[in-house]
Every structure is written in structure tokens, then in C-alpha cells.
Amino acid sequence: MGRLPDRAGGHRGGVSGTTGRDTRLVETGRLDAWTRGPGMDAGIVNPPVWHASTILFDSLAALDEARRQPDQGLFYGRRGTPTQWALEAALTELEPGAAGTKLYPSGVAAVAAALLTVVRAGDHVLMVDTAYEPSRAFADRFLKPLGIATTFYPPTADVTPLLRPETRAILLESPGSLSFEVQDVPAIVAVARQRNIATIMDNTWATPQLFPAIGHGVDFSVQALTKYTGGHSDLMMGSVTTTAKWWGRLKTKSYLLGYCVGPDDAYLALRGLRTLGLRLDRQGASALTVAEWLRGHPAVARVLHPALPDDPGHALWQRDFTGTSGLFAFVLKRGARRHTAALIDDLAHFGIGFSWGGYESLILPVELDGIRTATSPDAGGQIIRLSIGLEDPADLIADLAAGLDRYEAQF
Ligand SMILES: Cc1ncc(COP(=O)(O)O)c(C=O)c1O
């Protein structure tokens, strides 16, 4: 097979910044040139799932030509096939101002790849204290032995006093993992830009649908596609989307690290992406309904949800985000982790398990001990995290009401 059309070109739709949010989701990443096989005069809707390690070339000359431009078509399986390219093109188009996207076998791998693209020995990283715990562990246990120091900063702090001459990257995550603090992303970006420091944002909670991170000036928009984009709790994947300034370096570092994803998972993620807007709308609205109900419950001390008007992050959330996803938490007034089985074990509609962002609701007791160093790990009580799915919110509320009755009956 000879050289085929450029992987990034030929999609229908011509997605532009002015196209509506859900139209973009439908039209993006549909690589016309690849959904019409050779000799086919009609196209199919979705990209085929192209499995490949070896690519066969017609001649040595064709192989040598491909070697000169390995990014311009099929070359070797690790560089992807049209299935992965379609997803990459879609994720890039969904972030106005972005130049390209790379895929990774998990969200954690994506965070690691973004950091490794920027930092070298002797550099310093600022990481938000409320980052996902494995991001913290990557800084402490992987970057530190390489001679890269990390300072953890409170999510709402002015980062200026913490900067050092060797600070190269600032990692943001907003809202923060487990405790949901909202950061002033534009303010941090402004400080970083003045000093030529790269900003990397874990944007998994909002996705670019609710917070287009690149548009807000962030250099690297990271997503665990495992969550909302996949949306069906059946795949692991991460992505990093970046600007023209960093795109070449991200590609090179990711290539050197050998990162790639399988075409079946890329296909599932692309399929999930088509309904991301609808799912976020529904899950976000249901989560807010459940959060409001919990706020009025006598067993609940606080609800950690930035879309609630009395949340400390509400003003920033309202200014910067266009909606809410379905993940939040609440703090119980009394009791400890050992008491939470009474609440959780007999729920009819909530699964007990890690991860979030799928179509099904999940519940998990969580603790901040050991994963906060710049802020207090004491939330004032046991935290319970909820990932709200596509069920009827009335069923979820009835379930939680019964669970909280069981919980309270212990005291
Ligand atoms: C905010 C956040 N970022 C990244 C990840 C990592 O994603 P993955 O599990 O795909 O490695 C998670 C997983 O829970 C997460 O919650």
C-alpha cells in the first residue's frame, strides 16, 4: 500500500470555533479520506478499526519515502492508524487554539508524558496540592530521583512567591481531586506566561466541553479519557492536547517513551465522545439535584460542589466554566470510615468502585490523609465521593436517603 492522504486532513464538517458545542462533537474527527477505502465510492460514518503493527510498502523506494516522513501516513503500528488519528484529530479540534493531541494508555501516563515533555534534571515544578494522588506520587517518586524538585501549592494561592529561577512547569487541576477546590486558572497562566513557565492542567473533571483549557491559555490540556470521554467504564486511556509551541516536543517525547494505544480502545473513546455533551448535561444536572438535596440533609455537614452558590469556589467556577460534570463529594457530620459500610453496602443504585465518569453511579469513602502537604487534610468529617450517572435522580436520592437513615441509626 502506498502513501495515503495526510492523517490530519480530509475530515468532513470543517469544524470551526463558531460551530455549536454538540455539533462539534458530532462532526469532529471524521476522516473522510480514511472511511472511503480504495475503490469505494461511498463512505461509512465511523473510522474502521485498523489493527496494525507491520505496515507493508509496495517497494523499497516507498518504504524509504515513508521513513522520511513517518508522521504523514501509515508507517508502523506504534505511530497509530487512522482509528487513533481520528480520535487525536477530534480531541485537537475540540480545544480551540490547539495544534495536536497524543494518546496514552491511561490518564496517569498522560500526566507523566506532559511533565516529561517540559522538565529536565535541575528543574523545579509547582504542583497543586489537590492534584490526583498518582500525579503527586509521580513527582515525589519519579521526578525527584531524576533531580527534579516539586513544591506543592494550595489551589487558591498566589503562586508568585513559590516560583524559583528554575521553575519550568506549573501543574493545575481544577476542581481538585476529592475536595473540589476551583483554581483561578487565568491568573496562574498569566504569571506563568510572564516567566516562560509551561502550564499543564489535568482537565478530566470538566473536559474541554465545560472548560476549554487551551483557550484559557493553558499549554497542556490533559484528560483521563477513561472517565467522561470513554463514558462507559470499559476502557483506559489518556490524552494530552497542546499548542504549536509544544506540539513538536510532545510528539518527540511520546515517541521516545514508546507510548501508543490500541485501535479498539481508540474506537470506543471516539464513540464515547459523540455523546459526551449529552451525558455531561444529564449527569451534571442530576449531580446538582442530588447535591442540593444532600445540602439540606441533617446528617451532612458540607457538600463539596463548585456549582452550589455557597461553595468557596463558586464565583471562579461561574466565571470560567460553562457547566458542571457529575462528580462531587459530601462530608458527614459524625462517624468515621468504619461506619460508612452502613450507608454504602446496601445501596441499590450506586456501585462501590474506583474511577468515575461512566454512565453508572458510584460511591466511595475517601480520605485526604497523606495526600495533602500544603493544605489541611481535615475536611471536618468523613468524605463520601459520588459519581452521578444517567439513572433517574429521584431513584438515586431515595437510595441515599435510605442509606443515610441506616448510617444515622448507628449513633
Ligand atoms: C483527576 C484524575 N486525573 C487522572 C486520573 C488518571 O486516569 P487513569 O485512571 O486513566 O490513569 C484520574 C483517575 O481517577 C483522575 O481522577
The ligand as an SDF file (V2000), in Angstrom:
LIG
                    3D

 16 16  0  0  0  0  0  0  0  0999 V2000
   -8.4510   13.7620   38.0470 C   0  0  0  0  0  0  0  0  0  0  0  0
   -7.8610   12.4960   37.5190 C   0  0  0  0  0  0  0  0  0  0  0  0
   -6.8380   12.5730   36.6640 N   0  0  0  0  0  0  0  0  0  0  0  0
   -6.2660   11.4750   36.1610 C   0  0  0  0  0  0  0  0  0  0  0  0
   -6.7080   10.2160   36.5020 C   0  0  0  0  0  0  0  0  0  0  0  0
   -5.9990    9.0360   35.9640 C   0  0  0  0  0  0  0  0  0  0  0  0
   -6.6880    8.3820   34.9810 O   0  0  0  0  0  0  0  0  0  0  0  0
   -6.4030    6.8430   34.6750 P   0  0  0  0  0  0  0  0  0  0  0  0
   -7.1010    6.0660   35.7320 O   0  0  0  0  0  0  0  0  0  0  0  0
   -6.9130    6.6610   33.2980 O   0  0  0  0  0  0  0  0  0  0  0  0
   -4.8940    6.6430   34.7480 O   0  0  0  0  0  0  0  0  0  0  0  0
   -7.7920   10.0810   37.3690 C   0  0  0  0  0  0  0  0  0  0  0  0
   -8.3090    8.7460   37.7390 C   0  0  0  0  0  0  0  0  0  0  0  0
   -9.0840    8.5890   38.6410 O   0  0  0  0  0  0  0  0  0  0  0  0
   -8.3650   11.2520   37.9130 C   0  0  0  0  0  0  0  0  0  0  0  0
   -9.3810   11.1750   38.7970 O   0  0  0  0  0  0  0  0  0  0  0  0
  1  2  1  0
  2  3  1  0
  2 15  2  0
  3  4  2  0
  4  5  1  0
  5  6  1  0
  5 12  2  0
  6  7  1  0
  7  8  1  0
  8  9  2  0
  8 10  1  0
  8 11  1  0
 12 13  1  0
 12 15  1  0
 13 14  2  0
 15 16  1  0
M  END
$$$$
